[in-house]
Amino acid sequence: MDKNPMDLKIAVKGIDKVYNDGKKSAFKAIDDVSLNVYKNEFVCIVGPSGCGKSTMLRMMAGLDFPTKGIITIDGKKIIGPGDDRGMVFQTYTLFPWLRVEDNIQFGLKLQKFTKAEQEEITYKYLRIIGLEKFAKCYPKELSGGMKQRVAIARALANNPEVLLMDEPFGALDLFTKSQMQLLMRDIWQKEKTTVIFITHDIEEAVFLGTKVYVMTPSPGRIHAEIEIDLPENRDLDLKDTPEFIKIRRSINEMLHPDSNKLK
């Protein structure tokens, strides 16, 4: 599908990432990676552990930098973190000493929103994530899935143009993970925030994404770019359809080309 160049949000152009321990040895984590993320896309990047996908996301966030190449947002080089990008990590990053509502309001206070504005935005996202009744709770009183819901709400409350998500559901049990996937799709359809989502779970990538980039093992390279031609309105039954299974299998074969030989 042709994309409007004016809608290009994040462009990764020929980046390498090399780690040098200061001695003779050096480790190349990413090799000549280029990819494009357009406005309102839900882009998943899937690949095996150690392929550099999380490193690439950190560079998009401005928390790390390529050894070679350039990453831009709206045509401008990323030189550090910015309020145009929000990030959700795999580990639970809520402030344990703050209640749920205060965690969500943290960034809003820094931006000098009025108290009324803070409360309006906070309770909007508490409704979206279904945790209005837990506004006064501390993180220790929440389950893992609930903590990640709050982390997503906190990121979205700051109204980022791009939401960067680094395997946010990786530590959850299968049932909770499925429910979080449904929630994330629902949030994306309502908010239309541009999302870049890192995962090693092929099924998750296909279910969530409008587009999937497949990365090779270290050093990480882009093996394929796949447009996910599935309905925008998705439920868990979609995972059992022939169309979904076909896409999932094709990506699995890219990542595990020798798997069929073992049958």
N, C-alpha and C positions, 0 to 999 in steps of 0.2 A: 504494500500500500504506500503510495506516495505521501510524503509529509511536507507540510509547509515549512520552509527554512526559517521563517519568522517565529515558528513555534519551538525551535530548538532550545532546550533549557540547559542541559549539561552536555558538554562535548569532551570526550577523552580522546586525545590525539597522540598516538604513537608513544605511549609512556612505557618506560622501563623503571623498575625499582630494584636497586642493588644494595644489599647490606654488607658493609665492610667492617670487620672486627678490628681494624687498625693494623692488621698484620698483612701477610701476603694473601690470605684466603678471603674470598668474597662470595656472597650467596645472592644469586639473581632470583628474586621472588616473582617478578612480572616482566614479561618480554613483549615489547612492541604491541601493546593493547590499545585499540581504538574502539569507541562505541559512542552512540548518540542516544540521549534521552530527551523526548519531546514533552511539551506541556501536557499535563493531565494523564500521562502514561503511568501504568503500574508495571515497572520493569523488574523482573527477577533475574538475578545472576546466580547460576547454579554451578557447582563444581565440587570436586573432592576436597577434603581437608588439606590445607597447605598449598592450595593453588593460587593464593594471593587475593582472593575476592574480598576478604575483610580489610586487607591493606588498601585495596583500591577504594573501598568505601570511606576509609579514614582520610584518604587523600581528597575525595570529593567533599568531605566535611572540613577540610583545611587543618586536620590534626596531624597530617604527615604530608610529604611532598615527593613527587617523582624524581628519580635520578636523571631522567631524560623525558622529553615530551612536555605536554601542557594539558591542564584541565581547566575548562572555562564554565562559567555560569552566566547565561545571557550575554555571551561574547566576551566577558571579562575574566581574566585569569584569577583562579582561586589562590589567594595568598594567606588564608587563615580562616578561622571559623567566622560565621556571620549569622545574623538573625533571619536571613533568607533560607536557612537550612536548619531542620530539627533532626535529632538523632535518637534512636531507641536501640539500646544494646541488649545482648542476650542476658547478661547478668542484671539483677534487679538494682536499679540505680536511684531509687527514691531516698529522700532524706529521712532516716528513721525517727528523728526527733520531731518531725512535722506531721500533722494530720493530713489526710488525703486531700482535703480542700486546699490546705496551705501548700502542699507539694505542687498542685496544679497552678496555684496563683503565684508561685515563686518568680517565674520569668515576667509575669505581668506587673509585679511590684517593681522589678528592676526597670521596666519600661514606663514607669510612672502612670499607669492606668489608675483611675479613681477607684475607690473602694466599691462603688456601685458597679462599675464596668468589670472589675475583677470578679465580683460575685456573679454577674450575668454570664460572663464567658465560662467561668468555672462550672456553673450548674448546667449550662448548655452541654458541655462535654461529659459531665457526670450522667446526664440523661442518655447521651449517645452510647456511653459504655455500660449503662445499666447499673451504676453504683451510687445513686443518689442517697440511699440509706446508709452508705458507709462513709459519708463526707467527713464525719468527726472521728473516724477510726485512725489508728496509727498503722504503718505498714506491717508491723509484727502481727497484727490481727487479721491480715489478709492472706489468702492463698497465693501461690505463684502466679496463676492466671489473672487473679484480681490485681496483683501488683503490676503486671505488664499492661493491663487495661489502663491503670492510672498513669503509667509511664507514657503510653500512647496519647492519653488525654493531655498530659502536661506538655508534650511536644506540639500537639495540634493547637493548644490554647494560645501559643505564641504566633499562630497564623503563618507558619513557614511556607515558602513557595515550593520547597522540596522536603520530603520526609525520607530520611535515610535510616534503614532498619537492618541491623546486623544480627541475623539468626535470632530474632526476638522470641520465637516459640520453641527453640531447640531444647530447652530444659523441661518442657511441659510434658505431662502424660498424654497419650494419644487422644483421649476423649477431649481434654481441655484444649489441646492443640487444634483439633478440628473445630471446636467452638470459637477459638480465637481467629481462625482463618475466616470463618463466616462473618465474624464481627469486623475484621479488617476489610473484607470486600464491601460490607455494608457502609462502613465509614468512608471508604474511598468513593463509592458511588454517590454518597451525599455531599462530600466535601470537594471531590475532584482535585485533591492535592496530588502533585506529582510524587510518586513513590518509587524508591529504589530499594529493593528487598534482597538481602543476601541469604542464601540457604544452600544446604547440601542435600535437601530433600526434594527429589524430582517431582513427586506428586504435589507437594506444596507449591512449587514453582509454577506448575501447569495450572493448578486451581486458582492461584492468586493473580497471575500475571496476564497482562495484555501482550507482553513480549518477554521472551526469555533469551538471555545470553548464556551459552554453555562454555565453560572454561576447561582447559586441559590441566593435568597435574603439573607440578612445579618444573620449570618456571611457568607461571600462568600465562596462557594465551587464549584469545577468543577462538573457539572452534566453530561456533555456529551462532547465528541470530535467527530466532524463530518467532514469527508472529503467531499468537495464540488465537486461532479462529474458533472461539467458543462463545456461547451467549454471555452477554454482560451480566444478566441476572443469574446467579449461580447458587445452587444448594449442593449438599453433600452427595446427592444421588448422581450428580454429574460425573463423579469419579468412576462410576460403573458403566458409563456409556462407551460405545465403541470409539467415538471420536476422541474422547479423553484418553482412553487406553492406548490408542494409536500414537498420540503425541508423546505420552509418557514412555512408551516402549522405544520410540525413535531416539529420545534423549538418553534413555538408559543404554542403548546400543552405542551412542557416541561416547559415553563415559566409560562403558565396560565392553569394548569391542570383542573381547575374547570370551564373553560370558556364554555365547551360543555354542562355543566349541566344547564346553564342559557338559552339555546336555547329551 
